[in-house]
Amino acid sequence: MTKIQKISYSSKNNLVYNDMHILQKRGFALLTYYPATCEKIDAVNAEILDSILKLELDTFPKEDLEKVLKEFFIQLNWRLYSMFRSTSSQEKGISAVLIINIQDELYVVSFGRFVCGIWNENGLSEIGLPWENFRVKSMQELMLLGNLAEDIKPNILKFELADHNGLSIFPYHKSALSECLSWNEMITALDEDEEEFPHILISNGIVSDKSKKRFW
């Protein structure tokens, strides 16, 4: 059964919201990450969360969800674009990831500087936006929410975690965590890290650590 094994708390400019519980047929978790100073970042985070809550994700048939999410994020991007343009912040866009669980089927929609990976007994395999050269990607390649004055094209990942597999999501500046050789080693590193940053770990059963071999 798919469940959240570890999730951080909101801190500074970053929002973490969890409405994904083991007895729910449908739930979601939301993480945002903003590394700069912005006088309106609290309002930006509130707009993102409030918009998702008003969307009422549990009311849509599963077959309509991807279409609904694509239109939703296009509209949200334009609202955030307007908000960021009225600020003095140098970084006019925010990283965000939405995870929806529907009876153990996961939908992951990620924007900006979040790295997402699947863990199994062989190690970690990246999903979503490629991590290579992440630091030198353009603002358009990063696809920060609220950054582009155009309709965005959300990349919606849909999958089921296999038995004994895990999903990890954290911001790119903590990408050293991806160098851990196993799921348990990564959890230990997270527990020992004193920095507050948004992250979430989702697992299907006990994630196997039989092998230390990496395959990416």
N, C-alpha and C positions, 0 to 999 in steps of 0.2 A: 504494500500500500504506500502510495506517495504521500510524503509529509515533510513539513519544514523541520529540519534538524537544528538549524541555527540561523538567527536573524539578528541584525544589529538594531540600534535605536536611532531616532532622529538626533542630529547634532549639528550645531552651527548652521551652515547654509543647506544642510542635507536633510531630506525628508525620508522617513521609513514608515510605511503603513502596512499593517498585516490584517487581512480579513480572510485568511486561508486556514481553515481548521479541519482536523482529521474527519469529523463527522459530516462535513458539508459536501453536498454533491457538486457545488460550484463555489469557488472562492478566488480571491486575488491578493497579490502583494504588490506594492509600489515602492520603488526606490528612486531618489533623485540625488544628483551630485553636482555641486557648483563650487569650483576651486578659488574663485575670485571674490572681490568685495562688490556688493551691489545693494543699493539702498532699498530696492524693491524685491529682493529675493524671497522674503517671507510671503509677499503677495503673489509672487510667481508660483511658489510651491503650493499655496492655498488654492490658486486657480487650477492647477493640475489635479490636485486631489478632489476638490469640489466638483470639477467637471466629470471625473471618473465616477464619483458617487452618484451624480445626477444621471449618468448614462444608464444606471441600473443594469449591470452586465448580466444579472441572473434572469432577466426578462426575455432575452433573445434566444431563439432556437439556435442550436449549435451550428447548423449549416449556414446561418446568416452571420455568424460572429466575425469572420475575417472581413467581410464587406463592411460591417458596422465599424470595426476597429480602424480600417483604412480611412474611412470618411471622418471618423472622430478625430484622428490625429492630424489630418489635414486642417480641420477647423481649429483645433487646439493650437497648432503651430502658428496660425495667423494671429490668434489672440495674444499668444506669448510674444510674437514678433512685435506687435504694437506696444506691449508693455516694456520690452527691453529697449526699444528705440527711444523711449522717454527717460532712460536712465543714463548716468554718466559712466557706467561700467564699461570696461574694455572688452569683456567677454559677453557678447549679446546672444546668449543661447545657453541651454542647460542640458545636462545628460540625464536621462531617465530610462527606467526599465519597468515594464508592467508584466507580471507573470499571472496567468489565469490557469486555474486547475479545474477541469471538468471531468469528474470521475476518473482521475488518474491520467487524463490526457492534458498535457501542458501546452499553453500558448505563451510564447515569449516575444515581446515587442521591445526592442532596445534602441536607444538613441544616444549618440555621443560616446563618452569615454568609459563605458562599462565593458568588461571582458566576461564572456560567458563560456563555460566549458563543461563537458560531460566526463565524469570519472568512472572508470571501471577497473578491473583487476590489472589492466595493462598500463594504467596511468591516465593522463588527461588529453582530451581531444577538443580543440576549439570549435565553437559554433558561432554563427552570426558574423558580425563585422570582423574581417581578418585582423589579427593582432600585429602582423609584421609592419614595421615602420609606423606604428601608431602615433609616435610623437611628432612625425613630420606630415601627417595627413592634413589636408586643407580643411577649412571649416565646412565646405560642401561635402567632403568625404566623411567627416565626422558625423554629419547630419545631427547637429545639436537642435533640440526643439526650440523654436523661436528665433533661429539664426537666419533662415533663408526666406527671402521675399518671393517664394514660389510654392506651389503645391508639393509637399514632400511625398515620398513613396515608402511608407513603412514596410520594413521587412518583418513579416510575421512568421516565426518559427513554430511549427506544430509537431509534437512528438510525444511518445510515451517513454518514460524511463524504464529500461529493462530491469529485471530483478538484480539487486545488488549493485545498481548504478547510482550515481549522484550528479546533481547539477550545482555548480558553483558560479556565483556572480559577484564581482567586486570591481571598483574603479581601476582604471589602467595604472595609476601611479602605485598601486599595490600588486603589479603584475609579477613581482618576485614570488608571490604565493603560488603562481603557476609552475614554478621550478621545484616545488615540493614533489617528492617521489611517490606519495600516496595520499589518499583522502585523510587518513588519520594524522599524517604529518602536517597536512595543511590546517586541520582543525587545531592542532597543538600550536602552530604558528599564529593562528588567529587569536587563540586564547592568551598568548604571550605578548601580542602586539598592543601597545598602550595607546596607539592613535585611534581616534574615533572616526570611522568612515563607514559608509553604507555597504552592507554585504548580506547575502542570503545563501544558505545551503539547503538543498532539497534532496531527499534520498528516497529510494524505493528498497526498503529493507536495509540490512547491514551492508554497507559498501565494501566490496572485497578488496583486500590489500595483498593478495597472494604474490603479485609480481611487481617488481620495481622498474620494469622496462617501460620506456617512453616511446611513443610511436608518432610523434609529430615534430 
